Each structure stands twice: as C-alpha cells, then as structure tokens.
C-alpha cells in the first residue's frame, strides 16, 4: 500500500456540496492500493502512519509521531497513486488494485485505524472529492508497505 502523508494544520474533504470529513492538526494521508496488497500491508502502513516521527519536539526537531501528539488522521482513497507513469504522457492504471479490492483494503485500513485512535476521518471511496489542506511545513512523505 502507498501512503502519501502530509503534516497539516487542517484538512477537509467535500463530495458535491457536502463536507464529509474535516480534521485539525495531524496527518492527511492519500492512500493507494496495488494488486499485491493485503490486510497485512494495511496494518503495516497504519503502524508507520501512527509512529512515523514527523512532528516537532520541544527543540523543533522532527522527533514526535502522530500517536505522541494525539493529532487527527484523515485517510483519503486515491487509486491514482498506484498509476504506472514510467513511459508516455498518460498514466496507466493496470498497477492499481481492482476497485473491489481497493475498497475492501481501504475500509479495512480505516476500521483498524478507528479501533486504535479517537479522531479518524475518511474520504469516500470512488467519489469525486475536493480535498483541501493547509500543509504544515510543508512536510510531505511517501510511505510504502
């Protein structure tokens, strides 16, 4: 699984005219699923998301994790992260998981995150979403499991 993580001051997701998710300080994670991914991949990605040290400590160094700061978590499904962009001028999506597998693993990731944390929000799988964020830093990392 792929997680493009962004440290944010705030973030939200709208579908149509409705705001479906909103967080304060924490992590916005765009999640991509590939065909070989599994529930074990989702658990490994979640462990990394919760414990990756990208928040400042008292000296200003990136030394604290989301679990330590008690920040919010916003998971947004984004199949385009798994696109093949190696050649040509148009992405190919044969490297992304089929929609049913992607939905199942994204839902599993979200349910597992909610079992571990109080503040977990999600985007809507398969929907056209508008994602707004205030990137804090900016700080953005690509994680894979």
N, CA and C atoms as an extended XYZ file, in Angstrom:
435
Properties=species:S:1:pos:R:3:atomname:S:1:resname:S:1:resid:I:1 pbc="F F F"
N         0.846       -1.178        0.000 N   UNK     1
C         0.000        0.000        0.000 CA  UNK     1
C         0.885        1.232        0.000 C   UNK     1
N         0.325        2.284       -0.523 N   UNK     2
C         1.029        3.550       -0.600 CA  UNK     2
C         0.306        4.555        0.283 C   UNK     2
N         1.067        5.322        1.037 N   UNK     3
C         0.511        6.419        1.814 CA  UNK     3
C         1.316        7.676        1.547 C   UNK     3
N         0.704        8.638        0.894 N   UNK     4
C         1.332        9.943        0.727 CA  UNK     4
C         0.861       10.773        1.902 C   UNK     4
N         1.762       11.019        2.858 N   UNK     5
C         1.364       11.667        4.102 CA  UNK     5
C         1.768       13.135        4.082 C   UNK     5
N         0.870       13.946        4.593 N   UNK     6
C         1.128       15.371        4.685 CA  UNK     6
C         0.781       15.833        6.092 C   UNK     6
N         1.751       16.478        6.727 N   UNK     7
C         1.501       17.068        8.042 CA  UNK     7
C         0.682       18.327        7.812 C   UNK     7
N        -0.474       18.414        8.456 N   UNK     8
C        -1.386       19.520        8.184 CA  UNK     8
C        -1.776       20.258        9.464 C   UNK     8
N        -2.105       21.536        9.263 N   UNK     9
C        -2.721       22.322       10.328 CA  UNK     9
C        -4.215       22.047       10.342 C   UNK     9
N        -4.761       21.761        9.136 N   UNK    10
C        -6.163       21.374        8.989 CA  UNK    10
C        -6.348       20.796        7.600 C   UNK    10
N        -7.397       19.991        7.442 N   UNK    11
C        -7.727       19.407        6.139 CA  UNK    11
C        -9.192       19.017        6.137 C   UNK    11
N        -9.756       18.964        4.931 N   UNK    12
C       -11.156       18.562        4.811 CA  UNK    12
C       -11.408       17.939        3.447 C   UNK    12
N       -12.531       17.226        3.353 N   UNK    13
C       -12.953       16.584        2.119 CA  UNK    13
C       -14.407       16.942        1.865 C   UNK    13
N       -14.689       17.340        0.628 N   UNK    14
C       -16.063       17.601        0.210 CA  UNK    14
C       -16.413       16.689       -0.948 C   UNK    14
N       -17.639       16.197       -0.937 N   UNK    15
C       -18.204       15.441       -2.049 CA  UNK    15
C       -19.456       16.201       -2.461 C   UNK    15
N       -19.440       16.720       -3.687 N   UNK    16
C       -20.521       17.616       -4.094 CA  UNK    16
C       -20.452       18.862       -3.237 C   UNK    16
N       -21.558       19.251       -2.671 N   UNK    17
C       -21.594       20.435       -1.812 CA  UNK    17
C       -21.500       20.072       -0.332 C   UNK    17
N       -21.283       18.791       -0.027 N   UNK    18
C       -21.282       18.330        1.361 CA  UNK    18
C       -19.877       18.067        1.874 C   UNK    18
N       -19.567       18.633        3.031 N   UNK    19
C       -18.297       18.332        3.704 CA  UNK    19
C       -18.473       16.985        4.404 C   UNK    19
N       -17.656       15.993        4.021 N   UNK    20
C       -17.799       14.647        4.575 CA  UNK    20
C       -16.746       14.326        5.620 C   UNK    20
N       -15.677       15.134        5.685 N   UNK    21
C       -14.619       14.892        6.664 CA  UNK    21
C       -13.871       16.183        6.909 C   UNK    21
N       -13.387       16.327        8.138 N   UNK    22
C       -12.633       17.521        8.495 CA  UNK    22
C       -11.768       17.203        9.708 C   UNK    22
N       -10.508       17.665        9.681 N   UNK    23
C        -9.611       17.467       10.821 CA  UNK    23
C        -8.874       18.764       11.134 C   UNK    23
N        -8.351       18.806       12.344 N   UNK    24
C        -7.449       19.862       12.758 CA  UNK    24
C        -6.026       19.381       12.561 C   UNK    24
N        -5.087       19.804       13.404 N   UNK    25
C        -3.693       19.401       13.247 CA  UNK    25
C        -3.532       17.882       13.264 C   UNK    25
N        -2.731       17.386       12.332 N   UNK    26
C        -2.488       15.946       12.253 CA  UNK    26
C        -1.956       15.560       10.897 C   UNK    26
N        -2.434       14.428       10.382 N   UNK    27
C        -1.978       13.894        9.100 CA  UNK    27
C        -3.131       13.714        8.127 C   UNK    27
N        -2.906       14.179        6.915 N   UNK    28
C        -3.747       13.841        5.768 CA  UNK    28
C        -2.981       12.769        5.021 C   UNK    28
N        -3.623       11.634        4.761 N   UNK    29
C        -2.961       10.530        4.072 CA  UNK    29
C        -3.766       10.157        2.840 C   UNK    29
N        -3.132       10.317        1.669 N   UNK    30
C        -3.713        9.832        0.424 CA  UNK    30
C        -3.270        8.386        0.287 C   UNK    30
N        -4.220        7.472        0.113 N   UNK    31
C        -3.951        6.031        0.172 CA  UNK    31
C        -4.162        5.387       -1.192 C   UNK    31
N        -3.129        4.710       -1.680 N   UNK    32
C        -3.214        3.950       -2.920 CA  UNK    32
C        -3.051        2.467       -2.636 C   UNK    32
N        -3.783        1.642       -3.378 N   UNK    33
C        -3.737        0.193       -3.181 CA  UNK    33
C        -3.300       -0.466       -4.482 C   UNK    33
N        -2.371       -1.414       -4.364 N   UNK    34
C        -1.888       -2.171       -5.518 CA  UNK    34
C        -2.379       -3.618       -5.435 C   UNK    34
N        -2.353       -4.344       -6.552 N   UNK    35
C        -2.909       -5.707       -6.574 CA  UNK    35
C        -2.307       -6.677       -5.559 C   UNK    35
N        -1.043       -6.542       -5.229 N   UNK    36
C        -0.404       -7.471       -4.295 CA  UNK    36
C        -0.612       -7.096       -2.836 C   UNK    36
N        -1.311       -6.013       -2.567 N   UNK    37
C        -1.520       -5.579       -1.191 CA  UNK    37
C        -2.516       -6.486       -0.477 C   UNK    37
N        -2.413       -6.487        0.859 N   UNK    38
C        -3.237       -7.361        1.696 CA  UNK    38
C        -3.577       -6.632        2.991 C   UNK    38
N        -4.332       -7.293        3.847 N   UNK    39
C        -4.626       -6.716        5.158 CA  UNK    39
C        -3.342       -6.514        5.950 C   UNK    39
N        -2.371       -7.406        5.786 N   UNK    40
C        -1.077       -7.232        6.456 CA  UNK    40
C        -0.391       -5.955        5.967 C   UNK    40
N        -0.521       -5.649        4.686 N   UNK    41
C         0.040       -4.404        4.138 CA  UNK    41
C        -0.632       -3.202        4.782 C   UNK    41
N        -1.936       -3.283        4.967 N   UNK    42
C        -2.687       -2.179        5.571 CA  UNK    42
C        -2.261       -1.961        7.023 C   UNK    42
N        -2.086       -3.034        7.765 N   UNK    43
C        -1.661       -2.925        9.160 CA  UNK    43
C        -0.262       -2.325        9.229 C   UNK    43
N         0.624       -2.765        8.354 N   UNK    44
C         1.997       -2.229        8.331 CA  UNK    44
C         1.977       -0.737        7.997 C   UNK    44
N         1.173       -0.331        7.023 N   UNK    45
C         1.082        1.080        6.680 CA  UNK    45
C         0.534        1.878        7.859 C   UNK    45
N        -0.511        1.392        8.508 N   UNK    46
C        -1.081        2.090        9.645 CA  UNK    46
C        -0.056        2.237       10.766 C   UNK    46
N         0.689        1.193       11.052 N   UNK    47
C         1.734        1.276       12.080 CA  UNK    47
C         2.724        2.386       11.746 C   UNK    47
N         3.118        2.460       10.499 N   UNK    48
C         4.049        3.512       10.086 CA  UNK    48
C         3.404        4.891       10.194 C   UNK    48
N         2.137        5.015        9.800 N   UNK    49
C         1.457        6.306        9.887 CA  UNK    49
C         1.388        6.804       11.326 C   UNK    49
N         1.072        5.930       12.227 N   UNK    50
C         0.901        6.324       13.619 CA  UNK    50
C         2.211        6.600       14.334 C   UNK    50
N         3.310        6.003       13.858 N   UNK    51
C         4.577        6.104       14.584 CA  UNK    51
C         5.690        6.821       13.825 C   UNK    51
N         5.421        7.276       12.608 N   UNK    52
C         6.426        7.992       11.816 CA  UNK    52
C         6.670        9.349       12.466 C   UNK    52
N         7.911        9.655       12.756 N   UNK    53
C         8.246       10.841       13.542 CA  UNK    53
C         8.433       12.062       12.635 C   UNK    53
N         7.353       12.811       12.446 N   UNK    54
C         7.416       13.990       11.584 CA  UNK    54
C         6.880       15.262       12.242 C   UNK    54
N         6.586       15.198       13.533 N   UNK    55
C         6.126       16.371       14.263 CA  UNK    55
C         7.259       16.886       15.144 C   UNK    55
N         7.309       18.194       15.313 N   UNK    56
C         8.406       18.824       16.051 CA  UNK    56
C         8.317       18.553       17.549 C   UNK    56
N         9.490       18.301       18.134 N   UNK    57
C         9.578       18.211       19.592 CA  UNK    57
C         9.859       19.605       20.148 C   UNK    57
N        10.172       19.695       21.425 N   UNK    58
C        10.389       20.998       22.058 CA  UNK    58
C        11.603       21.749       21.504 C   UNK    58
N        12.506       21.046       20.810 N   UNK    59
C        13.675       21.707       20.215 CA  UNK    59
C        13.465       22.014       18.732 C   UNK    59
N        12.278       21.657       18.199 N   UNK    60
C        11.992       21.924       16.797 CA  UNK    60
C        12.386       20.813       15.843 C   UNK    60
N        12.944       19.722       16.348 N   UNK    61
C        13.330       18.585       15.504 CA  UNK    61
C        12.138       17.670       15.255 C   UNK    61
N        12.081       17.085       14.056 N   UNK    62
C        11.027       16.103       13.755 CA  UNK    62
C        11.332       14.842       14.546 C   UNK    62
N        10.713       14.739       15.703 N   UNK    63
C        11.035       13.650       16.609 CA  UNK    63
C         9.807       13.023       17.255 C   UNK    63
N         8.609       13.550       16.946 N   UNK    64
C         7.378       13.035       17.547 CA  UNK    64
C         6.465       12.455       16.479 C   UNK    64
N         5.696       11.456       16.868 N   UNK    65
C         4.766       10.789       15.947 CA  UNK    65
C         3.345       11.285       16.178 C   UNK    65
N         2.448       10.894       15.283 N   UNK    66
C         1.032       11.218       15.436 CA  UNK    66
C         0.497       10.662       16.755 C   UNK    66
N         0.924        9.458       17.117 N   UNK    67
C         0.481        8.863       18.378 CA  UNK    67
C         0.912        9.694       19.574 C   UNK    67
N         2.092       10.292       19.498 N   UNK    68
C         2.591       11.097       20.611 CA  UNK    68
C         1.925       12.469       20.681 C   UNK    68
N         1.577       13.035       19.536 N   UNK    69
C         0.987       14.367       19.524 CA  UNK    69
C        -0.532       14.329       19.669 C   UNK    69
N        -1.122       13.147       19.547 N   UNK    70
C        -2.569       12.964       19.609 CA  UNK    70
C        -3.292       13.754       18.531 C   UNK    70
N        -2.627       13.919       17.375 N   UNK    71
C        -3.229       14.625       16.256 CA  UNK    71
C        -4.304       13.807       15.565 C   UNK    71
N        -5.011       14.466       14.664 N   UNK    72
C        -6.084       13.823       13.898 CA  UNK    72
C        -5.508       13.087       12.690 C   UNK    72
N        -6.300       12.164       12.143 N   UNK    73
C        -5.907       11.387       10.971 CA  UNK    73
C        -7.038       11.416        9.953 C   UNK    73
N        -6.705       11.835        8.731 N   UNK    74
C        -7.671       11.851        7.633 CA  UNK    74
C        -7.135       10.958        6.528 C   UNK    74
N        -7.839        9.861        6.253 N   UNK    75
C        -7.469        8.904        5.208 CA  UNK    75
C        -8.333        9.153        3.981 C   UNK    75
N        -7.689        9.325        2.817 N   UNK    76
C        -8.407        9.611        1.585 CA  UNK    76
C        -7.984        8.599        0.523 C   UNK    76
N        -8.931        7.798        0.008 N   UNK    77
C        -8.577        6.836       -1.036 CA  UNK    77
C        -8.197        7.559       -2.323 C   UNK    77
N        -7.078        7.150       -2.926 N   UNK    78
C        -6.647        7.778       -4.171 CA  UNK    78
C        -5.933        6.739       -5.032 C   UNK    78
N        -6.704        6.068       -5.910 N   UNK    79
C        -6.140        4.994       -6.721 CA  UNK    79
C        -5.066        5.485       -7.677 C   UNK    79
N        -5.063        6.771       -8.014 N   UNK    80
C        -4.076        7.281       -8.967 CA  UNK    80
C        -2.650        7.219       -8.429 C   UNK    80
N        -2.476        7.072       -7.108 N   UNK    81
C        -1.129        6.924       -6.552 CA  UNK    81
C        -0.444        5.664       -7.059 C   UNK    81
N        -1.217        4.655       -7.407 N   UNK    82
C        -0.654        3.385       -7.866 CA  UNK    82
C        -0.472        3.343       -9.384 C   UNK    82
N        -0.627        4.470      -10.044 N   UNK    83
C        -0.525        4.514      -11.510 CA  UNK    83
C         0.893        4.222      -11.986 C   UNK    83
N         0.974        3.686      -13.188 N   UNK    84
C         2.255        3.484      -13.868 CA  UNK    84
C         2.524        4.744      -14.694 C   UNK    84
N         3.577        5.463      -14.339 N   UNK    85
C         3.913        6.723      -15.024 CA  UNK    85
C         5.292        6.669      -15.662 C   UNK    85
N         5.805        5.472      -15.879 N   UNK    86
C         7.176        5.322      -16.375 CA  UNK    86
C         7.376        5.734      -17.821 C   UNK    86
N         6.351        5.635      -18.633 N   UNK    87
C         6.548        5.998      -20.035 CA  UNK    87
C         5.305        6.685      -20.574 C   UNK    87
N         5.497        7.394      -21.647 N   UNK    88
C         4.375        8.057      -22.294 CA  UNK    88
C         3.923        9.294      -21.545 C   UNK    88
N         2.803        9.829      -21.994 N   UNK    89
C         2.273       11.064      -21.425 CA  UNK    89
C         0.900       10.884      -20.806 C   UNK    89
N         0.531        9.617      -20.607 N   UNK    90
C        -0.749        9.320      -19.973 CA  UNK    90
C        -0.526        8.187      -18.977 C   UNK    90
N        -1.029        8.323      -17.746 N   UNK    91
C        -0.820        7.258      -16.761 CA  UNK    91
C        -1.590        5.993      -17.123 C   UNK    91
N        -1.013        4.865      -16.733 N   UNK    92
C        -1.694        3.579      -16.869 CA  UNK    92
C        -2.109        3.103      -15.489 C   UNK    92
N        -3.239        2.414      -15.409 N   UNK    93
C        -3.745        2.020      -14.102 CA  UNK    93
C        -3.769        0.516      -13.877 C   UNK    93
N        -3.068       -0.240      -14.719 N   UNK    94
C        -3.000       -1.686      -14.517 CA  UNK    94
C        -2.212       -2.023      -13.257 C   UNK    94
N        -1.464       -1.087      -12.717 N   UNK    95
C        -0.685       -1.311      -11.499 CA  UNK    95
C        -1.478       -0.991      -10.229 C   UNK    95
N        -2.710       -0.511      -10.395 N   UNK    96
C        -3.585       -0.246       -9.248 CA  UNK    96
C        -4.477       -1.467       -9.002 C   UNK    96
N        -4.867       -1.656       -7.758 N   UNK    97
C        -5.768       -2.762       -7.421 CA  UNK    97
C        -7.119       -2.550       -8.079 C   UNK    97
N        -7.827       -3.634       -8.416 N   UNK    98
C        -9.200       -3.500       -8.908 CA  UNK    98
C       -10.058       -2.784       -7.854 C   UNK    98
N       -11.107       -2.081       -8.279 N   UNK    99
C       -11.909       -1.293       -7.338 CA  UNK    99
C       -12.412       -2.067       -6.112 C   UNK    99
N       -12.895       -3.275       -6.289 N   UNK   100
C       -13.419       -4.024       -5.143 CA  UNK   100
C       -12.333       -4.314       -4.111 C   UNK   100
N       -11.152       -4.719       -4.579 N   UNK   101
C       -10.030       -4.972       -3.667 CA  UNK   101
C        -9.583       -3.669       -3.002 C   UNK   101
N        -9.508       -2.590       -3.779 N   UNK   102
C        -9.108       -1.303       -3.233 CA  UNK   102
C       -10.051       -0.838       -2.136 C   UNK   102
N       -11.351       -0.970       -2.396 N   UNK   103
C       -12.358       -0.567       -1.396 CA  UNK   103
C       -12.234       -1.416       -0.141 C   UNK   103
N       -12.095       -2.720       -0.304 N   UNK   104
C       -12.005       -3.621        0.848 CA  UNK   104
C       -10.791       -3.271        1.709 C   UNK   104
N        -9.647       -3.047        1.084 N   UNK   105
C        -8.433       -2.757        1.862 CA  UNK   105
C        -8.462       -1.347        2.452 C   UNK   105
N        -9.025       -0.387        1.729 N   UNK   106
C        -9.151        0.951        2.299 CA  UNK   106
C       -10.084        0.912        3.506 C   UNK   106
N       -11.216        0.234        3.386 N   UNK   107
C       -12.155        0.118        4.507 CA  UNK   107
C       -11.508       -0.590        5.699 C   UNK   107
N       -10.733       -1.634        5.423 N   UNK   108
C       -10.028       -2.343        6.493 CA  UNK   108
C        -9.046       -1.402        7.193 C   UNK   108
N        -8.297       -0.619        6.409 N   UNK   109
C        -7.357        0.342        6.982 CA  UNK   109
C        -8.090        1.341        7.881 C   UNK   109
N        -9.204        1.878        7.401 N   UNK   110
C        -9.972        2.856        8.172 CA  UNK   110
C       -10.531        2.238        9.459 C   UNK   110
N       -11.097        1.035        9.369 N   UNK   111
C       -11.656        0.372       10.554 CA  UNK   111
C       -10.565        0.076       11.586 C   UNK   111
N        -9.415       -0.368       11.118 N   UNK   112
C        -8.308       -0.675       12.014 CA  UNK   112
C        -7.802        0.605       12.669 C   UNK   112
N        -7.726        1.690       11.897 N   UNK   113
C        -7.294        2.979       12.457 CA  UNK   113
C        -8.280        3.450       13.519 C   UNK   113
N        -9.573        3.319       13.247 N   UNK   114
C       -10.590        3.764       14.213 CA  UNK   114
C       -10.558        2.938       15.500 C   UNK   114
N       -10.139        1.688       15.394 N   UNK   115
C       -10.026        0.850       16.586 CA  UNK   115
C        -8.852        1.288       17.464 C   UNK   115
N        -7.892        1.987       16.872 N   UNK   116
C        -6.699        2.406       17.607 CA  UNK   116
C        -6.712        3.873       18.023 C   UNK   116
N        -7.536        4.688       17.378 N   UNK   117
C        -7.493        6.141       17.591 CA  UNK   117
C        -8.897        6.711       17.703 C   UNK   117
N        -9.000        7.832       18.388 N   UNK   118
C       -10.286        8.504       18.526 CA  UNK   118
C       -10.659        9.302       17.291 C   UNK   118
N        -9.748       10.106       16.755 N   UNK   119
C       -10.069       11.039       15.680 CA  UNK   119
C        -9.548       10.525       14.345 C   UNK   119
N       -10.378        9.747       13.656 N   UNK   120
C       -10.057        9.261       12.313 CA  UNK   120
C       -11.224        9.625       11.407 C   UNK   120
N       -10.931       10.327       10.333 N   UNK   121
C       -11.924       10.703        9.336 CA  UNK   121
C       -11.501       10.076        8.012 C   UNK   121
N       -12.452        9.939        7.086 N   UNK   122
C       -12.122        9.375        5.777 CA  UNK   122
C       -12.833       10.122        4.664 C   UNK   122
N       -12.216       10.034        3.484 N   UNK   123
C       -12.886       10.437        2.269 CA  UNK   123
C       -13.829        9.327        1.843 C   UNK   123
N       -14.397        9.458        0.648 N   UNK   124
C       -15.386        8.500        0.159 CA  UNK   124
C       -14.801        7.747       -1.032 C   UNK   124
N       -14.681        6.439       -0.900 N   UNK   125
C       -14.094        5.620       -1.954 CA  UNK   125
C       -14.901        5.757       -3.242 C   UNK   125
N       -14.227        6.013       -4.333 N   UNK   126
C       -14.858        6.075       -5.645 CA  UNK   126
C       -15.548        7.381       -5.975 C   UNK   126
N       -15.604        8.299       -5.013 N   UNK   127
C       -16.288        9.575       -5.247 CA  UNK   127
C       -15.311       10.597       -5.827 C   UNK   127
N       -15.869       11.580       -6.518 N   UNK   128
C       -15.080       12.739       -6.920 CA  UNK   128
C       -15.036       13.658       -5.708 C   UNK   128
N       -13.845       13.829       -5.152 N   UNK   129
C       -13.695       14.585       -3.904 CA  UNK   129
C       -12.899       15.856       -4.142 C   UNK   129
N       -13.187       16.849       -3.330 N   UNK   130
C       -12.365       18.053       -3.251 CA  UNK   130
C       -11.671       17.998       -1.897 C   UNK   130
N       -10.350       17.895       -1.947 N   UNK   131
C        -9.553       17.801       -0.731 CA  UNK   131
C        -8.861       19.146       -0.515 C   UNK   131
N        -9.104       19.726        0.634 N   UNK   132
C        -8.478       20.999        0.994 CA  UNK   132
C        -7.554       20.756        2.179 C   UNK   132
N        -6.417       21.453        2.169 N   UNK   133
C        -5.488       21.288        3.274 CA  UNK   133
C        -4.632       22.515        3.455 C   UNK   133
N        -4.170       22.667        4.677 N   UNK   134
C        -3.130       23.634        4.994 CA  UNK   134
C        -1.956       22.783        5.441 C   UNK   134
N        -0.968       22.623        4.526 N   UNK   135
C         0.200       21.801        4.799 CA  UNK   135
C         1.066       22.545        5.800 C   UNK   135
N         1.472       21.874        6.858 N   UNK   136
C         2.259       22.456        7.931 CA  UNK   136
C         3.725       22.164        7.682 C   UNK   136
N         4.430       23.125        7.136 N   UNK   137
C         5.857       22.940        6.884 CA  UNK   137
C         6.316       23.607        5.605 C   UNK   137
N         6.025       23.123        4.454 N   UNK   138
C         5.289       21.882        4.161 CA  UNK   138
C         6.116       20.636        4.487 C   UNK   138
N         5.417       19.627        4.942 N   UNK   139
C         6.028       18.332        5.246 CA  UNK   139
C         5.200       17.270        4.553 C   UNK   139
N         5.821       16.565        3.590 N   UNK   140
C         5.149       15.521        2.813 CA  UNK   140
C         6.103       14.358        2.611 C   UNK   140
N         5.634       13.130        2.870 N   UNK   141
C         6.451       11.931        2.681 CA  UNK   141
C         5.625       10.851        1.965 C   UNK   141
N         6.325       10.006        1.204 N   UNK   142
C         5.762        8.862        0.517 CA  UNK   142
C         6.141        7.620        1.314 C   UNK   142
N         5.153        6.896        1.834 N   UNK   143
C         5.414        5.654        2.565 CA  UNK   143
C         4.825        4.496        1.764 C   UNK   143
N         5.515        3.372        1.811 N   UNK   144
C         5.007        2.149        1.190 CA  UNK   144
C         5.103        1.013        2.185 C   UNK   144
N         4.184        0.074        2.055 N   UNK   145
C         4.248       -1.123        2.901 CA  UNK   145
C         4.124       -2.339        2.023 C   UNK   145
